[in-house]
Structure formats: C-alpha cells, structure tokens
C-alpha cells in the first residue's frame, strides 16, 4: 500500500538494466529450446533469474524504454521493486505448492470431461452436416420442410421469425405440416394407371402432403391469395390435383360456393424454411456446447476443438503472504501510533506484479508435475479477500493476464467499472488487540454532522488483519474526495455482533475501584449516540451528572458496580447482592441460575464514530 497516486518512476540503474536484459532473454531462449523432447543429449537449462510472465503474451525481448513508460512485463522484470513484488508472489506459491497443486489436480477431471464432450459434439456436427446435405439435395424443398415440422418452433429465418410463425402467418393450418397428416397420407398409396405396361409401372409411392400455397423458389412479387371456403373450393388446378392425389376426387365438394367465412392462405417460400432448418441442425452442437460446458469462448463453441484449460484457485493470496511477510503489504507498521485510524491507498501496480509472479511460478510447478498446460493460464486472480464465492467474478482483482493491454497498475477486471485504486483504512490499537477484526464503514454525510441512516454509507469491499493490533479495510471510494471534504466523512467502528460479552466493566472490581470512582463517574466530553441527539437518552443519569446512581436500576443495561456486593477478594457475591430492577423479567429472582445471571451481565454491541477531521 502507498499514499501516492501514480506508479512510482522507473529508477533501475541503466547499467544494471543493460545486464538484466541479455540474461533474461537467454533464459527465455533456453526455455523455448527446452520445449522439445527430453533426452540425455539435451542441453541443461540456464540457471538464472526468472523472466516473470513472458509466456502470457509470448514476449521474448525486453526493452528498458518500454519499462520506463509502464509496459507490464518490461516493467516487472527490469524494475527491481516490481521484480521483488513478483518474487514475493512466486515465494508465496512455493510455500504453499502442495495445497495449490492438489486443488489444480482436483479440477483435471472436469477438463478431461469437457474435452470428451467437445469431441462427441464435433463428431455429431460432422455427421449431421453430411446427413443434412444428403437429404437437402435428394428431396424437394416442400418435403424437407414438412419432415422438419418438429423443429419449426425454434428454426429462425433470416427475418428473425420462426418457421412455425411463417406458416401460421400465411394462414396455413398446422395440420398440413404435422406428422399425423403424413401417417394418414401413407395409408393411401397412389397406383400407376392400368394402361401402363407392367414392366414400366413404378412401385406404389406415397406422396408427401404439401401445404397449399407453398413455393419452391423465392418470388419477387406477392402471389395472389388462395382462398378456401366452407362448402366449396375456389383454388388453382395445381392445388386441386394435389388434394385429389392425396384423398381422391370425392373429397372435392361440388356445388355453389357458400357465402360463409373464407380463410386466406398466403404463399410460403419453403426454400427459406429449409435453409433455416439446415442452419439450425448445423448450429445445434455448438449450442449444446454452450449450454453444457461452462466458460467456453465464442470461437471455441463454434470450432468444437479440444481446449486446454488452466485450473483456477480462488484463494486470496494476501492471507498466505501475511503469514511470512506482512511488511511487504504495509511497511513501517511499527511507526503507526497506537489507538489511531489512518488512511492509505491500494497499490495496484504491486498487486498486479505480485499476481504475475504467482501465476508464473504456479505454471512452472504444474509443468514439473506433468499437468497438461500451455503455461499461459491465469490460475490466481485474487489478491484481496473480498468474501466472494469462488464462482463470483466480482471477487477477482485482475482479468486473465494474457489479455492485459494497459500499463502496469491499470489492468482492472470487467466488474470494476470505476477503475480506481481503493481507499484503505487502517485501525491500530487496543480495540483490535481485544476484539480482533471489528466492523468499519465509511459515511459521507449530507452536511458536516453525522446522522444515523442519512448520507452515503460505504461498506468494505475487502478487509483483513495484518498484526494482532492492526486491521485494514478497503473501500470503493476516492481518497482525493475524502481529503477534499474531510468534514463530511466519518468512520464508524462497530463491535462485531454475535461475539457475546459479559460484565459490568472491562476489568475486575478491585482494579476498576482503584482507578475509577464508580459512584461519581461522569464523562469529561459530550457523547452523541447513533441516531440520538443526547447521550442521556441511553446512558444512566449518573454518567452525565456525576451524582450517585439510583439504588434501583430502571433497566438491566444500567447495572453498575455500585449495585454489586463484593466479597473480600473483590468478586461479586451473588448471595449478598440483592437487585430489584424495574425491567422485566427478573434475572435475579429466587429461581436464578448461571444463565440468567449471565444474561443480566450481557453487554450490547457498541459503535464509535470517528470524524475524518480527527484522522486526517
């Protein structure tokens, strides 16, 4: 973490940089040769400093001038402070490599199953294309359109409408493309004329029913409507002949046309329907791959080739880094005064360099353990502990490294819309030492005074604990805005709910009696509670006036040591203490037990409000 705004300048000595560059490039050249088959004649690899992250974008050369303007991999490898950050990431992986490797191998089965599914879908795509081509070329378009009736609801034409919607919009009943009609038609074979010589007679054939008004080729001008009337037909001869072939001449009703309601039938281009159906079957394997295999890119679902996936470890790396080198995250912690609140700013350049080093080392470890990888996978994407589920991308601090295009410190994940470094609040003191990691929020008030429930509250997006007495809280807020309007910002420190605390005070009765006068205790400063205008609303009166507390407490929360009878050792004597609190229930009745007495001593969680003007 740091307090400045921009990435620190490149300050590596030019002579040292000129020595680093050929060494790093030699290591890269040796690793590229090492990609071949192993053998006794193989040249030993060069043992030298690692070129961090060069594989992610295939960078083989380094340039000091690129490092000066912030190019990611040149800066990380040639700037010593960022080489140190990347080295910390690599060391973090080495210290936890067994656990990280087990997590990676647990995901190997998913990668194999995904590749098997892709192989099956790719085979289905090729077979389907062959079958579709054979059917489309051998059968007339109206027949193919009728046979594909089961997919008309999902087959989309070029105009965005489904095939079923096209037939329905043309006024053609769904029965003309149904399987039921095809089954009925199959029972009425068409026999050749008896006048034909036997040797020339074809076998009995069953014609495919064709909907009235279908077109086998596109038409530029609209065709006249075909009208079917109840009680008679007014139709072209072509449609009449089709019906006669299907059902016989008796089905044509003769007689005058009834003046009853008519149904308009518009022409349908079956060629476009067939094209939509064939496109659907060609796309089905890719659609299924998108549905059943998560995380595929568009080009991968289209090609359906085998994929090489890197495992993903969702553990935030800040926690294992704190275990062995907490000073790398926050320097000079000893210089922070006790019982203070401070603010700093997230160092994005450090976070990115650290994660590049961690991913570089983990990819090397996987190759050594013969895990199938191209060593370009971003295995670690989380530095801070954002308390997000492993599958939630909002918990990531960086996108995939091979896609970085910005300068070091500016490669934000997609969910970070503001693309700014987080404000970090540090709390050090006895409060942390006693209660551990408390809750902290940042309030931007409407005015210059804090009012509970008003203004804008910022909750931490990440948090953690450096040392037994230092905690940090990261907020999605601009540090410059807080500094510019300090009077409007307040830090609210909450005691963690659920951590039960009992007692009348924080120390024993004897200690508190020696250093504090219970019966004449008054606050030396005004106190404003959350959402209240005056402290006396919640506090016992004697804490505001200095007078002795009343002999009978009105509430159990007002119990003080003045109400207790102590024995010679300074402990509360339950048998001698007699309490008559007006608030029900009576926890000190004759039926009292350890649980009821503990409840009477229960201390509610408290909150403290610290104005930013006192911190900054």
NUMARVEX-332147 format. One record per residue (C-alpha): x, y, z; residue number from 0; residue in one letter. Coordinates in steps of 0.02 Angstrom, whole numbers, plus 50000, padded with zeros to 5 digits. Example, Ala and Ser with C-alpha at 12.3 -4.5 7.8 and 13.67 -1.06 7.14 Angstrom:
VOFI   east  north     up    k  r
VOFI  50615  49775  50390    0  A
VOFI  50684  49947  50357    1  S
END
This chain:
VOFI   east  north     up    k  r
VOFI  50000  50000  50000    0  X
VOFI  50056  50178  49971    1  X
VOFI  49994  50356  49983    2  X
VOFI  50045  50425  49813    3  X
VOFI  49933  50422  49660    4  X
VOFI  50037  50362  49511    5  X
VOFI  50154  50215  49485    6  X
VOFI  50324  50253  49555    7  X
VOFI  50453  50303  49424    8  X
VOFI  50569  50178  49344    9  X
VOFI  50732  50200  49439   10  X
VOFI  50838  50048  49399   11  X
VOFI  51017  50094  49360   12  X
VOFI  51041  50093  49169   13  X
VOFI  51200  49988  49182   14  X
VOFI  51109  49858  49286   15  X
VOFI  50962  49857  49164   16  X
VOFI  51082  49828  49019   17  X
VOFI  51147  49674  49110   18  X
VOFI  50974  49610  49156   19  X
VOFI  50907  49613  48979   20  X
VOFI  51026  49488  48895   21  X
VOFI  51016  49371  49044   22  X
VOFI  50827  49366  49042   23  X
VOFI  50822  49342  48854   24  X
VOFI  50947  49199  48868   25  X
VOFI  50835  49113  48995   26  X
VOFI  50687  49132  48877   27  X
VOFI  50786  49060  48732   28  X
VOFI  50837  48913  48840   29  X
VOFI  50657  48879  48893   30  X
VOFI  50598  48883  48712   31  X
VOFI  50729  48752  48666   32  X
VOFI  50677  48650  48817   33  X
VOFI  50503  48629  48746   34  X
VOFI  50567  48486  48636   35  X
VOFI  50584  48305  48687   36  X
VOFI  50689  48262  48838   37  X
VOFI  50844  48158  48818   38  X
VOFI  51023  48132  48876   39  X
VOFI  51091  48247  48741   40  X
VOFI  50978  48389  48789   41  X
VOFI  51066  48546  48844   42  X
VOFI  51048  48593  49027   43  X
VOFI  50939  48744  49059   44  X
VOFI  51016  48909  49108   45  X
VOFI  51006  48939  49295   46  X
VOFI  50973  49124  49318   47  X
VOFI  50840  49248  49373   48  X
VOFI  50668  49208  49300   49  X
VOFI  50586  49315  49164   50  X
VOFI  50418  49338  49251   51  X
VOFI  50263  49320  49143   52  X
VOFI  50347  49314  48972   53  X
VOFI  50240  49166  48915   54  X
VOFI  50072  49253  48939   55  X
VOFI  50096  49360  48784   56  X
VOFI  50245  49273  48706   57  X
VOFI  50366  49413  48744   58  X
VOFI  50545  49360  48705   59  X
VOFI  50634  49529  48709   60  X
VOFI  50645  49663  48843   61  X
VOFI  50668  49849  48822   62  X
VOFI  50714  49974  48957   63  X
VOFI  50625  50114  48864   64  X
VOFI  50464  50013  48869   65  X
VOFI  50487  49985  49055   66  X
VOFI  50502  50173  49085   67  X
VOFI  50329  50204  49009   68  X
VOFI  50248  50065  49109   69  X
VOFI  50241  49915  48990   70  X
VOFI  50187  49773  49104   71  X
VOFI  50316  49636  49077   72  X
VOFI  50464  49751  49041   73  X
VOFI  50424  49849  49199   74  X
VOFI  50403  49696  49309   75  X
VOFI  50565  49616  49252   76  X
VOFI  50678  49769  49240   77  X
VOFI  50614  49874  49387   78  X
VOFI  50688  49798  49544   79  X
VOFI  50546  49848  49660   80  X
VOFI  50420  49758  49550   81  X
VOFI  50536  49610  49525   82  X
VOFI  50533  49599  49714   83  X
VOFI  50341  49602  49712   84  X
VOFI  50337  49464  49580   85  X
VOFI  50464  49367  49681   86  X
VOFI  50351  49379  49834   87  X
VOFI  50210  49304  49730   88  X
VOFI  50323  49162  49673   89  X
VOFI  50381  49130  49851   90  X
VOFI  50201  49127  49913   91  X
VOFI  50165  48989  49788   92  X
VOFI  50321  48890  49834   93  X
VOFI  50275  48893  50018   94  X
VOFI  50100  48825  49979   95  X
VOFI  50135  48723  49823   96  X
VOFI  50071  48557  49889   97  X
VOFI  49900  48626  49934   98  X
VOFI  49887  48727  49773   99  X
VOFI  49937  48575  49669  100  X
VOFI  49802  48468  49750  101  X
VOFI  49673  48600  49705  102  X
VOFI  49733  48602  49524  103  X
VOFI  49729  48414  49504  104  X
VOFI  49554  48408  49578  105  X
VOFI  49498  48509  49425  106  X
VOFI  49587  48399  49298  107  X
VOFI  49438  48281  49282  108  X
VOFI  49325  48424  49231  109  X
VOFI  49444  48473  49091  110  X
VOFI  49451  48293  49026  111  X
VOFI  49261  48277  49031  112  X
VOFI  49242  48442  48939  113  X
VOFI  49359  48383  48801  114  X
VOFI  49266  48218  48784  115  X
VOFI  49102  48312  48768  116  X
VOFI  49178  48426  48637  117  X
VOFI  49242  48277  48539  118  X
VOFI  49069  48197  48538  119  X
VOFI  48986  48360  48486  120  X
VOFI  49114  48387  48348  121  X
VOFI  49077  48213  48280  122  X
VOFI  48891  48247  48289  123  X
VOFI  48916  48409  48195  124  X
VOFI  49008  48323  48053  125  X
VOFI  48884  48180  48041  126  X
VOFI  48737  48299  48047  127  X
VOFI  48809  48406  47909  128  X
VOFI  48832  48252  47799  129  X
VOFI  48656  48188  47830  130  X
VOFI  48578  48360  47806  131  X
VOFI  48670  48384  47642  132  X
VOFI  48614  48216  47577  133  X
VOFI  48432  48247  47623  134  X
VOFI  48429  48426  47561  135  X
VOFI  48495  48379  47391  136  X
VOFI  48389  48222  47368  137  X
VOFI  48217  48283  47423  138  X
VOFI  48112  48429  47363  139  X
VOFI  48105  48582  47474  140  X
VOFI  47920  48560  47522  141  X
VOFI  47956  48382  47577  142  X
VOFI  48106  48434  47683  143  X
VOFI  48004  48574  47759  144  X
VOFI  47864  48453  47805  145  X
VOFI  47984  48323  47877  146  X
VOFI  48063  48453  47990  147  X
VOFI  47898  48502  48071  148  X
VOFI  47961  48455  48245  149  X
VOFI  48090  48596  48245  150  X
VOFI  47985  48733  48163  151  X
VOFI  47961  48816  48333  152  X
VOFI  48149  48850  48351  153  X
VOFI  48210  48864  48171  154  X
VOFI  48238  49050  48136  155  X
VOFI  48228  49126  47962  156  X
VOFI  48333  49274  47908  157  X
VOFI  48195  49394  47958  158  X
VOFI  48201  49332  48138  159  X
VOFI  48035  49237  48132  160  X
VOFI  48020  49052  48166  161  X
VOFI  47963  48932  48031  162  X
VOFI  47806  48895  48132  163  X
VOFI  47766  49081  48139  164  X
VOFI  47788  49093  47949  165  X
VOFI  47663  48953  47917  166  X
VOFI  47542  49023  48045  167  X
VOFI  47556  49198  47974  168  X
VOFI  47520  49132  47799  169  X
VOFI  47356  49056  47860  170  X
VOFI  47412  48876  47835  171  X
VOFI  47343  48761  47970  172  X
VOFI  47473  48669  48071  173  X
VOFI  47396  48504  48017  174  X
VOFI  47472  48522  47843  175  X
VOFI  47647  48501  47917  176  X
VOFI  47603  48380  48056  177  X
VOFI  47659  48200  48074  178  X
VOFI  47478  48146  48092  179  X
VOFI  47441  48202  47913  180  X
VOFI  47593  48110  47849  181  X
VOFI  47535  47949  47933  182  X
VOFI  47363  47966  47854  183  X
VOFI  47439  48000  47683  184  X
VOFI  47550  47847  47698  185  X
VOFI  47394  47737  47702  186  X
VOFI  47332  47800  47531  187  X
VOFI  47464  47747  47404  188  X
VOFI  47447  47814  47226  189  X
VOFI  47440  47673  47098  190  X
VOFI  47500  47696  46919  191  X
VOFI  47370  47688  46778  192  X
VOFI  47322  47512  46723  193  X
VOFI  47357  47558  46542  194  X
VOFI  47542  47568  46579  195  X
VOFI  47641  47411  46535  196  X
VOFI  47681  47309  46688  197  X
VOFI  47868  47320  46661  198  X
VOFI  47856  47510  46656  199  X
VOFI  47747  47529  46808  200  X
VOFI  47841  47606  46955  201  X
VOFI  47816  47541  47128  202  X
VOFI  47674  47611  47230  203  X
VOFI  47729  47779  47302  204  X
VOFI  47659  47885  47442  205  X
VOFI  47663  48070  47402  206  X
VOFI  47714  48191  47538  207  X
VOFI  47569  48308  47581  208  X
VOFI  47610  48485  47533  209  X
VOFI  47527  48635  47611  210  X
VOFI  47427  48741  47490  211  X
VOFI  47518  48893  47425  212  X
VOFI  47697  48836  47458  213  X
VOFI  47833  48898  47342  214  X
VOFI  47989  48802  47299  215  X
VOFI  48082  48957  47239  216  X
VOFI  48079  49136  47303  217  X
VOFI  47958  49253  47219  218  X
VOFI  47992  49437  47193  219  X
VOFI  47810  49493  47186  220  X
VOFI  47671  49436  47303  221  X
VOFI  47566  49295  47234  222  X
VOFI  47376  49305  47233  223  X
VOFI  47291  49235  47386  224  X
VOFI  47220  49060  47383  225  X
VOFI  47051  49059  47469  226  X
VOFI  46972  48906  47547  227  X
VOFI  46786  48924  47581  228  X
VOFI  46673  48817  47683  229  X
VOFI  46556  48718  47571  230  X
VOFI  46663  48731  47416  231  X
VOFI  46836  48768  47346  232  X
VOFI  46898  48909  47240  233  X
VOFI  47078  48858  47205  234  X
VOFI  47204  48836  47064  235  X
VOFI  47213  48671  46973  236  X
VOFI  47383  48630  47047  237  X
VOFI  47315  48631  47224  238  X
VOFI  47159  48536  47169  239  X
VOFI  47266  48399  47090  240  X
VOFI  47369  48383  47250  241  X
VOFI  47213  48355  47353  242  X
VOFI  47144  48231  47229  243  X
VOFI  47307  48132  47234  244  X
VOFI  47303  48129  47424  245  X
VOFI  47121  48096  47460  246  X
VOFI  47034  48054  47296  247  X
VOFI  46913  48151  47185  248  X
VOFI  46768  48126  47305  249  X
VOFI  46844  48248  47428  250  X
VOFI  46812  48394  47310  251  X
VOFI  46642  48462  47357  252  X
VOFI  46542  48518  47207  253  X
VOFI  46402  48643  47203  254  X
VOFI  46385  48827  47227  255  X
VOFI  46508  48919  47335  256  X
VOFI  46443  48956  47507  257  X
VOFI  46446  49140  47556  258  X
VOFI  46511  49092  47729  259  X
VOFI  46678  49145  47805  260  X
VOFI  46837  49123  47699  261  X
VOFI  47015  49084  47757  262  X
VOFI  47156  49173  47663  263  X
VOFI  47311  49070  47625  264  X
VOFI  47468  49165  47575  265  X
VOFI  47616  49090  47484  266  X
VOFI  47761  49020  47587  267  X
VOFI  47939  49005  47522  268  X
VOFI  47988  48830  47580  269  X
VOFI  48165  48860  47519  270  X
VOFI  48194  48986  47658  271  X
VOFI  48114  48867  47783  272  X
VOFI  48232  48728  47730  273  X
VOFI  48381  48845  47745  274  X
VOFI  48329  48891  47921  275  X
VOFI  48310  48708  47969  276  X
VOFI  48479  48661  47897  277  X
VOFI  48561  48807  47988  278  X
VOFI  48479  48750  48149  279  X
VOFI  48547  48574  48135  280  X
VOFI  48719  48642  48092  281  X
VOFI  48717  48752  48247  282  X
VOFI  48643  48627  48369  283  X
VOFI  48810  48551  48426  284  X
VOFI  48881  48724  48460  285  X
VOFI  48725  48775  48554  286  X
VOFI  48734  48619  48660  287  X
VOFI  48918  48650  48697  288  X
VOFI  48872  48824  48758  289  X
VOFI  48736  48752  48870  290  X
VOFI  48825  48605  48948  291  X
VOFI  49007  48665  48955  292  X
VOFI  49036  48822  49055  293  X
VOFI  49168  48951  49016  294  X
VOFI  49187  48923  48829  295  X
VOFI  49227  49070  48718  296  X
VOFI  49126  49103  48560  297  X
VOFI  49262  49039  48444  298  X
VOFI  49277  48880  48549  299  X
VOFI  49092  48839  48539  300  X
VOFI  49100  48867  48351  301  X
VOFI  49252  48758  48316  302  X
VOFI  49217  48625  48449  303  X
VOFI  49402  48582  48456  304  X
VOFI  49488  48515  48612  305  X
VOFI  49527  48650  48739  306  X
VOFI  49673  48673  48856  307  X
VOFI  49609  48748  49017  308  X
VOFI  49710  48808  49163  309  X
VOFI  49642  48769  49336  310  X
VOFI  49580  48914  49443  311  X
VOFI  49624  48937  49626  312  X
VOFI  49505  49059  49709  313  X
VOFI  49604  49080  49871  314  X
VOFI  49654  49262  49903  315  X
VOFI  49843  49267  49913  316  X
VOFI  49853  49410  50038  317  X
VOFI  49825  49288  50182  318  X
VOFI  49972  49170  50147  319  X
VOFI  50081  49323  50109  320  X
VOFI  50041  49397  50280  321  X
VOFI  50096  49234  50362  322  X
VOFI  50277  49251  50310  323  X
VOFI  50299  49434  50258  324  X
VOFI  50165  49554  50318  325  X
VOFI  50284  49702  50298  326  X
VOFI  50277  49679  50110  327  X
VOFI  50097  49738  50114  328  X
VOFI  50117  49880  50238  329  X
VOFI  50288  49947  50276  330  X
VOFI  50338  50032  50438  331  X
VOFI  50194  49963  50539  332  X
VOFI  50291  50000  50698  333  X
VOFI  50282  50185  50660  334  X
VOFI  50091  50188  50667  335  X
VOFI  50036  50265  50833  336  X
VOFI  49933  50157  50948  337  X
VOFI  49744  50183  50955  338  X
VOFI  49736  50277  50790  339  X
VOFI  49644  50271  50625  340  X
VOFI  49742  50306  50465  341  X
VOFI  49706  50300  50279  342  X
VOFI  49816  50245  50135  343  X
VOFI  49783  50190  49957  344  X
VOFI  49791  50023  49868  345  X
VOFI  49947  49996  49763  346  X
VOFI  49877  49918  49605  347  X
VOFI  50049  49903  49525  348  X
VOFI  50109  49796  49671  349  X
VOFI  49953  49686  49662  350  X
VOFI  49973  49654  49475  351  X
VOFI  50160  49619  49487  352  X
VOFI  50131  49502  49635  353  X
VOFI  49998  49402  49541  354  X
VOFI  50105  49392  49384  355  X
VOFI  50244  49314  49488  356  X
VOFI  50124  49195  49575  357  X
VOFI  50047  49135  49411  358  X
VOFI  50219  49118  49329  359  X
VOFI  50279  49007  49469  360  X
VOFI  50120  48902  49478  361  X
VOFI  50126  48867  49292  362  X
VOFI  50306  48809  49309  363  X
VOFI  50254  48697  49453  364  X
VOFI  50114  48620  49352  365  X
VOFI  50231  48583  49207  366  X
VOFI  50352  48499  49326  367  X
VOFI  50208  48393  49392  368  X
VOFI  50157  48348  49211  369  X
VOFI  49992  48439  49218  370  X
VOFI  49934  48471  49037  371  X
VOFI  49952  48659  49017  372  X
VOFI  50021  48787  48894  373  X
VOFI  50085  48886  49045  374  X
VOFI  49981  49038  48996  375  X
VOFI  49837  49011  49116  376  X
VOFI  49791  49140  49249  377  X
VOFI  49773  49022  49396  378  X
VOFI  49770  49157  49531  379  X
VOFI  49658  49308  49506  380  X
VOFI  49628  49362  49685  381  X
VOFI  49745  49456  49799  382  X
VOFI  49624  49537  49923  383  X
VOFI  49496  49439  50022  384  X
VOFI  49332  49509  49956  385  X
VOFI  49225  49374  50038  386  X
VOFI  49155  49318  49870  387  X
VOFI  49107  49144  49814  388  X
VOFI  49237  49054  49706  389  X
VOFI  49123  49065  49554  390  X
VOFI  49087  49251  49578  391  X
VOFI  49196  49356  49460  392  X
VOFI  49167  49507  49572  393  X
VOFI  49297  49432  49689  394  X
VOFI  49437  49444  49559  395  X
VOFI  49569  49581  49564  396  X
VOFI  49636  49555  49387  397  X
VOFI  49573  49488  49220  398  X
VOFI  49666  49350  49128  399  X
VOFI  49846  49404  49109  400  X
VOFI  49865  49357  48925  401  X
VOFI  49735  49490  48883  402  X
VOFI  49816  49636  48975  403  X
VOFI  49835  49791  48867  404  X
VOFI  49858  49931  48994  405  X
VOFI  50010  49991  49089  406  X
VOFI  50062  49909  49250  407  X
VOFI  49932  49951  49381  408  X
VOFI  49789  49987  49259  409  X
VOFI  49729  49812  49213  410  X
VOFI  49563  49802  49304  411  X
VOFI  49436  49660  49295  412  X
VOFI  49275  49686  49199  413  X
VOFI  49168  49709  49356  414  X
VOFI  49273  49859  49413  415  X
VOFI  49184  49997  49318  416  X
VOFI  49264  50144  49410  417  X
VOFI  49441  50077  49378  418  X
VOFI  49521  50165  49525  419  X
VOFI  49629  50114  49671  420  X
VOFI  49534  50081  49831  421  X
VOFI  49542  50188  49987  422  X
VOFI  49611  50084  50131  423  X
VOFI  49577  50124  50315  424  X
VOFI  49699  50062  50446  425  X
VOFI  49644  50038  50627  426  X
VOFI  49777  50005  50758  427  X
VOFI  49750  49995  50944  428  X
VOFI  49693  49902  51098  429  X
VOFI  49521  49885  51020  430  X
VOFI  49590  49767  50885  431  X
VOFI  49700  49676  51008  432  X
VOFI  49550  49637  51118  433  X
VOFI  49410  49610  50992  434  X
VOFI  49503  49563  50834  435  X
VOFI  49436  49620  50666  436  X
VOFI  49293  49739  50702  437  X
VOFI  49169  49811  50576  438  X
VOFI  49208  49978  50496  439  X
VOFI  49104  50082  50374  440  X
VOFI  49136  50250  50292  441  X
VOFI  48994  50376  50293  442  X
VOFI  48984  50526  50178  443  X
VOFI  48860  50639  50268  444  X
VOFI  48745  50764  50185  445  X
VOFI  48815  50901  50297  446  X
VOFI  48954  50919  50423  447  X
VOFI  48875  50811  50560  448  X
VOFI  48841  50626  50566  449  X
VOFI  48660  50569  50569  450  X
VOFI  48625  50383  50576  451  X
VOFI  48533  50322  50421  452  X
VOFI  48573  50475  50317  453  X
VOFI  48708  50511  50189  454  X
VOFI  48802  50378  50090  455  X
VOFI  48874  50226  50178  456  X
VOFI  49024  50134  50103  457  X
VOFI  49049  49957  50163  458  X
VOFI  49220  49874  50143  459  X
VOFI  49249  49780  49981  460  X
VOFI  49394  49688  50062  461  X
VOFI  49464  49677  50237  462  X
VOFI  49591  49585  50340  463  X
VOFI  49712  49588  50487  464  X
VOFI  49899  49621  50472  465  X
VOFI  49955  49601  50651  466  X
VOFI  49867  49567  50817  467  X
VOFI  49831  49753  50834  468  X
VOFI  49815  49815  50651  469  X
VOFI  49667  49787  50535  470  X
VOFI  49637  49857  50361  471  X
VOFI  49476  49894  50268  472  X
VOFI  49467  49935  50082  473  X
VOFI  49328  50048  50017  474  X
VOFI  49269  50086  49842  475  X
VOFI  49293  50271  49874  476  X
VOFI  49409  50403  49805  477  X
VOFI  49547  50457  49926  478  X
VOFI  49556  50630  49849  479  X
VOFI  49369  50657  49877  480  X
VOFI  49386  50611  50060  481  X
VOFI  49534  50727  50082  482  X
VOFI  49443  50869  49994  483  X
VOFI  49286  50853  50103  484  X
VOFI  49351  50790  50269  485  X
VOFI  49212  50875  50368  486  X
VOFI  49080  50769  50279  487  X
VOFI  49162  50599  50307  488  X
VOFI  49151  50491  50462  489  X
VOFI  49223  50321  50506  490  X
VOFI  49100  50213  50604  491  X
VOFI  49178  50072  50706  492  X
VOFI  49059  49934  50760  493  X
VOFI  49088  49796  50884  494  X
VOFI  49059  49632  50794  495  X
VOFI  48882  49569  50827  496  X
VOFI  48869  49393  50891  497  X
VOFI  49028  49398  50994  498  X
VOFI  48949  49385  51165  499  X
VOFI  49025  49495  51300  500  X
VOFI  48977  49493  51484  501  X
VOFI  49017  49604  51631  502  X
VOFI  48989  49772  51709  503  X
VOFI  49157  49840  51656  504  X
VOFI  49313  49782  51564  505  X
VOFI  49416  49747  51721  506  X
VOFI  49390  49669  51891  507  X
VOFI  49301  49765  52025  508  X
VOFI  49459  49791  52128  509  X
VOFI  49558  49862  51982  510  X
VOFI  49417  49974  51925  511  X
VOFI  49386  50034  52104  512  X
VOFI  49567  50088  52119  513  X
VOFI  49571  50190  51960  514  X
VOFI  49391  50248  51938  515  X
VOFI  49258  50314  52056  516  X
VOFI  49105  50218  52006  517  X
VOFI  48981  50314  52113  518  X
VOFI  49036  50484  52049  519  X
VOFI  49081  50443  51870  520  X
VOFI  49042  50575  51739  521  X
VOFI  49102  50589  51560  522  X
VOFI  49227  50728  51529  523  X
VOFI  49168  50751  51349  524  X
VOFI  48999  50755  51258  525  X
VOFI  48940  50593  51182  526  X
VOFI  48819  50576  51037  527  X
VOFI  48748  50403  51010  528  X
VOFI  48691  50330  50846  529  X
VOFI  48533  50416  50792  530  X
VOFI  48513  50512  50956  531  X
VOFI  48534  50695  50998  532  X
VOFI  48582  50674  51179  533  X
VOFI  48683  50544  51270  534  X
VOFI  48568  50543  51422  535  X
VOFI  48433  50455  51318  536  X
VOFI  48527  50291  51331  537  X
VOFI  48656  50318  51468  538  X
VOFI  48622  50310  51654  539  X
VOFI  48596  50482  51728  540  X
VOFI  48746  50473  51846  541  X
VOFI  48865  50459  51697  542  X
VOFI  48807  50631  51640  543  X
VOFI  48780  50719  51806  544  X
VOFI  48913  50643  51917  545  X
VOFI  48786  50601  52052  546  X
VOFI  48774  50432  52132  547  X
VOFI  48672  50305  52033  548  X
VOFI  48499  50263  52098  549  X
VOFI  48488  50119  52218  550  X
VOFI  48370  50028  52099  551  X
VOFI  48416  50019  51914  552  X
VOFI  48272  50050  51795  553  X
VOFI  48347  49937  51659  554  X
VOFI  48463  49790  51659  555  X
VOFI  48579  49885  51541  556  X
VOFI  48606  50013  51681  557  X
VOFI  48682  49892  51805  558  X
VOFI  48845  49960  51878  559  X
VOFI  48970  49904  52005  560  X
VOFI  48881  50015  52131  561  X
VOFI  48737  49891  52132  562  X
VOFI  48851  49743  52171  563  X
VOFI  48907  49675  52340  564  X
VOFI  49088  49615  52335  565  X
VOFI  49174  49487  52443  566  X
VOFI  49345  49509  52520  567  X
VOFI  49431  49451  52359  568  X
VOFI  49344  49583  52253  569  X
VOFI  49223  49465  52166  570  X
VOFI  49035  49486  52158  571  X
VOFI  48946  49396  52299  572  X
VOFI  48785  49335  52221  573  X
VOFI  48710  49283  52388  574  X
VOFI  48734  49455  52466  575  X
VOFI  48685  49556  52313  576  X
VOFI  48502  49599  52307  577  X
VOFI  48437  49677  52146  578  X
VOFI  48264  49745  52110  579  X
VOFI  48266  49803  51929  580  X
VOFI  48104  49876  51863  581  X
VOFI  48127  49800  51690  582  X
VOFI  48054  49625  51668  583  X
VOFI  48099  49485  51676  584  X
VOFI  48189  49474  51841  585  X
VOFI  48353  49385  51808  586  X
VOFI  48399  49388  51993  587  X
VOFI  48242  49306  52061  588  X
VOFI  48245  49161  52183  589  X
VOFI  48250  49045  52032  590  X
VOFI  48407  49124  51962  591  X
VOFI  48541  49015  51885  592  X
VOFI  48705  49042  51793  593  X
VOFI  48616  49077  51628  594  X
VOFI  48500  49211  51699  595  X
VOFI  48642  49298  51791  596  X
VOFI  48748  49295  51632  597  X
VOFI  48603  49373  51538  598  X
VOFI  48595  49514  51664  599  X
VOFI  48780  49550  51633  600  X
VOFI  48766  49542  51442  601  X
VOFI  48841  49695  51358  602  X
VOFI  48762  49754  51196  603  X
VOFI  48875  49788  51045  604  X
VOFI  48931  49968  51035  605  X
VOFI  48986  50085  50896  606  X
VOFI  49107  50230  50891  607  X
VOFI  49102  50373  50766  608  X
VOFI  49269  50449  50717  609  X
VOFI  49261  50609  50611  610  X
VOFI  49382  50610  50466  611  X
VOFI  49445  50779  50526  612  X
VOFI  49518  50692  50679  613  X
VOFI  49604  50561  50571  614  X
VOFI  49668  50669  50429  615  X
END
